[in-house]
Amino acid sequence: MSAVAGEGDAAAGAAPASPLADRSASLFVLLAAFFCVNAVLAEFIGVKIFALEDTLGIRPLEWNLFGQTGSLNFTAGTLLWPIVFIMTDTVNEYYGKRGVRFISWLAAGLILYAFAFAYAAIHLAPASWWVGVGKDQGVPDYQAAFAAIFGQGMWIIWGSLVAFIIGQLVDVSVFHRIRKRTGERHAWLRATGSTAISQVIDSFVVLYIAFVIGPQHWSMSLFLAVGTLNYLYKMGAAIALIPLLYLARAWIHRYLGHDRAHAMREHAAAMQ
């Protein structure tokens, strides 16, 4: 009797296992963190517009769409958004709709948080010596440069946030509709299929809010031309990164174990 009581006391006094001892929980933290840092970083570096042809060292293509012509210029944020798509589909595959919705709202909140502190930093009185410290590097006014880079217009901020949330919610819904039809097969199809639909919304909504409704009042032809080019770029990048999707999937199966990973995928597919 005393021996049984002693064992019970020992069990009761044992330290509880850490939630992160469960590899599926640790994996979700890793995926969520990587997803959020990419989403926030994409917003901040997106202020830079780069010329694709010049970057690749080729002649300008001089595209002609909807009566608009020019070279292929994109926001630097497009470098990271394909990674965000891969992370979205990976979380969707193993944690279902609730997992994607959670990290999407978390990322949106962190983007707002980051912009709020960037706005506050812009309005801090700059040290007089700091304003001109970059003159030798061709930056005569550090304060003006800081405000221009981090103080993106409110129309762009809200446009990108609205487009991001709508795009993510559409992506997760389309992903699971395709999954119901394909089952465990064709991971590439549900990944690229969901991206193809969600990015129509994402590519055009942000431009419409930021530049058509916003103070610049783009013409519809310019809006359609730039939106189409952005969409084609994102889709091309998403297709090019399909091998990365399978590499991530293979690593997750090794990390979790095949049986655990398979059970999580089945549970994610059944979640509403």
Buried (B, 14 or more C-beta within 10 A) or exposed (E): EEEEEEEEEEEEEEEEEEEEEEBBEBBBEEBBEBBBEBBBBBBBBBBEEEEBBEEEEEEEEEBEBBEBEBEBBBBBBBBBBBBBBBBBBBBBBBBBBEBBBBBBEBBBEBBBEBBEEBBEEBEEEBEEEEBEEEEEEEBEBBBEEBBEBBBBBEBBBBBBBBBBBBBBBBBBBBBBBBBEEEEEEBBBBBBBBBBBBBBBBBBBBBBBBBBBBBEEEBEEEBBBBBBBBBBBBBBEBBBEBBEEBEEBBEEBBEBBEEEBBEBBBEEBBEEE
